[in-house]
Amino acid sequence: MPTPKGIDVPQEDPAADVISPAYLEPVASDRNQRLTVVLIADVPPEAAVAFRDYEDQVLPLLSRHQGRLERRLRSREGTSEVHVVSFESRAHYDSYISDPERTALRQLLAGVAVEQRVLEVVDVEVP
């Protein structure tokens, strides 16, 4: 169910897209404006290695679509990750989401119960 600041990804399909347009509430009105999203993912301890393997293979695809991994953070126990990812535009984000190689890699998460939230964010001026 959507929250004011983000979206909870339904768990019907544990291998669901990690960053899917269906779960991203548009904030920016201009499709050509730089887009920044934050992924928050929690995985059970027994799935942490599978999730890391998936991410290690998918994240390098970002550059194909003018995307950049700004930060990748992991909890000490290895069961939670936070990614800050930016794209040149929403169109580039959409092309990343539909990348066939990325789609094929989702099989690495088959049977893995990943709880995810994707947030579209904007910079906040620090006083």
Secondary structure as GFF3:
##gff-version 3
##sequence-region A 1 127
A	DSSP	beta_strand	7	8	.	.	.	ID=ss1
A	DSSP	three_ten_helix	21	23	.	.	.	ID=ss2
A	DSSP	beta_strand	35	42	.	.	.	ID=ss3
A	DSSP	three_ten_helix	45	47	.	.	.	ID=ss4
A	DSSP	alpha_helix	48	58	.	.	.	ID=ss5
A	DSSP	three_ten_helix	59	65	.	.	.	ID=ss6
A	DSSP	beta_strand	67	74	.	.	.	ID=ss7
A	DSSP	beta_strand	80	87	.	.	.	ID=ss8
A	DSSP	alpha_helix	90	97	.	.	.	ID=ss9
A	DSSP	alpha_helix	100	105	.	.	.	ID=ss10
A	DSSP	three_ten_helix	106	109	.	.	.	ID=ss11
A	DSSP	beta_strand	115	121	.	.	.	ID=ss12
###
